[in-house]
Each structure stands twice: as structure tokens, then as C-alpha cells.
Amino acid sequence: MPDEPLLRLDGVDAFYGKSHALRGVSLEVHAGEIVALLGLNGAGKTTTLRTIMGLLPPRAGTIRLRGRRIDGMPAHRVARLGVGYVPEGRRMFANLTAGENLELAERPGGEWSIQRVFERFPKLRELRGRKAGKLSGGEQEMLAIGRALVGSPALLLIDEPSQGLGPIIVTDVYRTLAELRAGGVAILLVEQNALLALRVAERAYVLDDGRVVYAGAGADLARDRARIGTLMGLPSDELPVS
Amino acid sequence: MIERLAPEVVNGIVLGSFYAIVAIGLSLIMNLTGTINLAHGSFMTLAGYLAFAIMSRGGSFWVALGGAALLTMVVGVAVERLFIARLYKRIPLYSLLLTFGLSLIAEESFRLIWGPSSVPFAVPTNLQGSTALGNIVLPTYRLVIMGALVIVITALLLFLYRTRLGLRLRGAVQDPDMMAALGTNTRVLYTVNFAVGVLLAAIAGIFAAGLLGLQPTMGNSLLMPAFITVVIGGMGSLIGSIVGGLLIGLTVSITTLYLPAASEIVMYVLMAVVLLVRPRGLFGEAGIFG
């Protein structure tokens, strides 16, 4: 494992107004790995991604990308340094076409051109003239991933990619994530469905009330369903079956 | 009949085009940043005076048009960067008060520099006089204005729908945070957007100076109809601003012909009727760049 992780958070505190959303969050993502960020609703998963992205400036702590401080940077600079964002609910530009959604994010000369995204997701090429708001949930998720990819990121922040999608589509999305990792893109993956995320993640963090309450290998956590239940405040027999 | 009506129709279209262009600028700024720009009329007047200053130093009308429009845009960028941009994160009332204050300062400054009454803003002689289309005789300058404003609107549409910057503006109207997270510096977008709005106001202001006469309140007198245009056309709709502007212009000028006493009030009646039937305005549902 290289000394300097791709992404490193140290003691990050963040607030929404007066509510303390993150309390001393520390985590690492190394190049080429998928890291799951788990926890209940309101545990601070989405807030962590927004804070890394620069959409919510941290009150304390440091965030480093390849060793370089990015906390306090505006979001567009974080993006240009190689962080791609696939937000919860996908946040399509609904009135723009699928093709325009890609065009406005493209950074010419990067590793991922729109053509390459079309080769990876041939369906998007067919749909490029359609308004993004008219696409199905699965198509929107692919478009949201493609839109993050045309910025040629080294790290993808993905928030709840399985939300609202049928099981076949979810399998498809997760296969895509594994392929992207194989292609060298690191992924910080936020999921409600812990078992699903743990099938692909090398390592996992569990957040509870803004604190990291578990950090370890994904496989260990996946085997220990009782542990997941405790950490996420659910009895193990209520865990979603993957 | 047609000979009497035609000039009033042309008049209405010209007036309506002014309202539309000013309303589009207001709409662009309102949609992207939530700023209700009460200083918009001041930029029109400023552009008129700058054009007047350039012409009185021997510049031609067209040089004055280009030069004054660009200078006004530079002033607009400075105002946005120095003052308005500080208030984007606050509720719209702050920028409304700020721009209202700026418009008062501007109006008094025009009075101090160029005096309280009209200055002789002369359009070139080849644009004066009238042009006959068949047996209908129309004032040449109004036809020129109509042509120019059509070109301006076309250019704006090409900018919004055929350039990368225009695409980013359309995206940012929907979700500025997401645009930022995709690598676009939205602060720059806000400034570009404001500059485009001011440029539209400036061009309208210079043409209006030759039509309505140039005095310190010229721009502000066009601002109220422009706001009504935004309301009638529907907040945020580009096509709504164009249709709304023409509707008001035509209604006002035709009323002037048949019932002069009602010409002042008719646009407010029109607004009330539209709001009763469609509270969002005629095209209020579609987003501005929809």
C-alpha cells in the first residue's frame, strides 16, 4: 500500500447551520479501491461526500487529495483536481438532453471523452437526444456516472447508486463500478444497503451520528452480520437480504 | 384604415421589442442568481449617455453603439463583482435594496453630469425620415430598431443554445451546485450572465435614446413595463418575455390610437387579466432555457 492515500480525511467536523453533522471523521481511500461508507439515514454519509466535494466547507480537520489540502477549496477546483461526484437522486439537468448533460461536464483532453463514455454505455449514445428528465432511473444513474467520468476523475464519490432501481439494474450498476475500479478509478461508495456495497468494497467505514464507528476490511464486516446489525442499529434478521 | 393602423402596429412592435429585450436581461439575472435588478434601467440610461458622449466627440452612431455597449458592460461587470456578488447567498431582498440604491445614485449622477433635461441625441440622417413599403409609410429609424433587436435576440439564442458557455448557463440555472461539482466555476458564470443581461439593456438603451429622447430617467421609465413583461410572459421564460413584450407594446400603441386616455393604464389591466387566468404568466411553466 502506498504511503500517501489518494484521499485522506483527518478529524473532519462539519455543520449544517447549528447541527453538528460530522464529528471528527477520519478515513482514507487508496488508488484503485472501492471503499464503502455505510450507516443509517442521517448518519452523515451524504454530508461526508458533500464536504469532500467542497459543497460544504468543513469547520475543522483536513482533507487531502494525493497529499494536497483540498478542504476549503471551492467545488469546481476539487472537481478539476480529479474528484467526480454522482450525487444522491442523481441530480440530472432534467431540461437538458442526455448528450448536453455530458457536454457540460466534459474536460477536453482528459482520459474520458464523451465518445469513450458512449463506448462504455452504448445505451447513452442512443439516448443522447432525449431530455435527461425523461430517462428511467437506471438510465439516469448511468448518465450520472458517465457525467462524472467525462471529468476524468481519479476518485468517484457515489451516493446511493441503488436507490429506486430494480435488482437487475442494480446488478448492472455494481458491475460497472467494479469495472471502473479495474480501470484504475477509486470509488468512495455510500450505500444504505450494506450487504450490497460490501460485495464490491475492499474496505468499509460505518458512520453513526456523524462519527466513524467502524473501519475495517469489507469482507470481515460482510461475514459478521450481527456486527453490521449492531453498528447500523438494526437487528440482524432485519437486514436487507442481498 | 390600414394606413393609420400600420404605423401604430410598427410602433407597438418596436416598443414591445424594447420591453422584451429589457425583460430578457432581467429574467436572465433573476433566474440564475435570484437578483431582482432594479438598476437595470440605469444601465440603459448610462449606455445612452456614453453613446451621446462618443458621438459628441465625433464618433459615428455605429461606433457609439458598439463602444457605449461594451463600456456599459464593463461597468456592469464591475458592479456585479464589487457589490451584487456579495449578496448572492442572502435572500433577494438584499440585492433588491442594493440595486434600488444604485439606481438612485446613477440617476442623480446623470443629472449632475448631463443635466436634468433631455440632451440632443441625434440619430444619423440616413436613419431618419421614412421608408415606404407599398402605400404604407413607416419611420426608417423604427424599422432599423426592429431589425437590430431581432438580430440581438437571435444572437442571444445562438449564444445560449449553440455555445459551451451557453450550455453551462442553462445547466447552472437548474442546479448551480451540481455545475460546480462538475468543474465549472459558477462565480464566473454569474458574472458572464450579468454581463449579457447588461449588454442587452445597453443596446436597448442606446436605440431608445434616439427614439424617446435621452434624460436621466429614460431607462427607469422602460423598467416598469419590462417587469410587467416578465410577469405576463412568465417568470423565467425567454419566449414568454418576447411574446409578453410584443403583447404589451401592441396593446399600448393600439389603445393610444383608439382610446388615448387609457393608454397608460392598459398594460396593468393586461397584467391583471393574465394573472387571473394564468397566475404563472403565459409561459410560466417552462424554465427559461427549457
Interface residues (C-beta under 8 A of the other chain):
Chain A: M53 G54 L55 P74 A75 H76 V78 A79 R80 Y85 P87 R91 F93 A94 N95 L96 E100 N101 E103 L104 A105 R107 R147 A148 G151
Chain B: R164 L167 R168 R170 G171 Q174 D175 D177 M178 M179 A180 A181 L182 G183 T184 N185 T186 R187 G287 F289 G290
